[in-house]
Amino acid sequence: MKTVRSFIVALVVLGNSIGVFAEAPLSDSSDLNTESTTIVQPRFEMKYDTVNQMVYVDIEGDFEELSSVSLANNRGSDILFNFIEGSEGNYKFDVSNLKSGSYFIILNTGEEIRMKRFVKE
């Protein structure tokens, strides 16, 4: 065991003497980007009106060109689908013709997917 420690110490001393373990110089602070970036999360709200059998979706954010909001069944199949136009919008889905069960409103921004669940009785 003493031989192994001596070997490791010898390697470290040798490495330090030839600069293998030398510290990298810190970069000049003028090279660093000090601009702060604010990340705004998209707003995604859903309201299920059981009386009128409508689902209202309100969204706002910085969406990519092919972002979408859709209504899907519990197996993930899209039933209704809309592309998002602009940075905000109000969408409504008529669910009166759907069978009872669990459904999802899905917001796909291209960067993330968010889901909200509702149960139609």
N, C-alpha and C positions, 0 to 999 in steps of 0.2 A: 504494500500500500504506500510505503514511504517512497518507493521508486516512481510510482505513478504521480504523486504530488510533485516530486522533483522535476519530472518530465514536463508537467503542466506549467510549473513556474518558469522553467527554461524556455518554453514556447512563448509565454507572455513576455518575458524579458527580451527575447529575440525579436518578437513582433514589434514591441515598442521601439527597439533600437533601429529597426529599418522602416518604421513609420506605418506599419500595417494597421495598427490600432489608433492612429492619429485622429483627433477630432476634426470634423469638417468645419470650416470656417462658417460663421453665421452670415447670412446674406445681409446686404445693406438694407436698412429699413425703407429706403427710397424705392426699392424694387417691389415692395409689398403693395397690393391693392387695398387701400383703406376705405373704399366706397362701400357703404352699407347697402345691402339688398333686402328689400321687404318682400316676403312671400305671402301672397294673399290666397287663402284657401277659398275655393268656390263655395258659394252658399247654395244649399240644396234642401229645399223644404217640400214636404208632401202633406196634403190634407185629403182624407177620404170622407166624402159626404155620403153617408149611408142612405139618406132620404132620397136624394136625386141620383144615386148610383154613379157618381162622378168622382174621379181622382184628380185633384189639382196639384200641379207641380210648379214651384217657383224656383228659378235658378238665377245665379248671377256670378260672374267670374271671367277670367281670361281664358277662353276656350280655343282649342285648336280648330282647324277648318272642318275636320270630320267628326267633331264631338257630337254625341247623341244622347237622347233621353228615350227610354223605351219601357214598355209594360211587358213583363214576362211571366209565364206560369211557373209552378214550383219545380219544373224540370229544366228551366232556363231557356225555353223556347220563346222567342219574341212573338208577341201577339199584335202589338202596336208599336210603331217606331217613328221618331222624328229627329231630323238633324237639327242641331242648335244653330240658330242664325244670330250673330252678334254676341254681345257679352252678357245679355240677360234675356229672360223670357218667361212667359207664363204658358204652361201647357195643360190641357185637360184631356182626360181619357174617359170615355163613356164605357162603364163596366157593367151596364145593365144586362147585356147579352151573355155575360160570362157565368159559368157554373160556380157554385159555392166552392171555396177553397182558398189556399194561400197564393198570393201573387206578389210580384216585386216590381218596383219602379227602379230602373237602373240608369245611372248617370255615367257615361263613358266619356272622359275628357281627353283620351289619348295618353295621358300620363297616369291616370288612376281610374278605378271603377268603384263607384259607390252604389249601395243598394239600400232601399227602404222597403219594408215588408208591410203588407196589409192583408186582412182576411175578409173575404166577401162571404156573407152568410146568406 
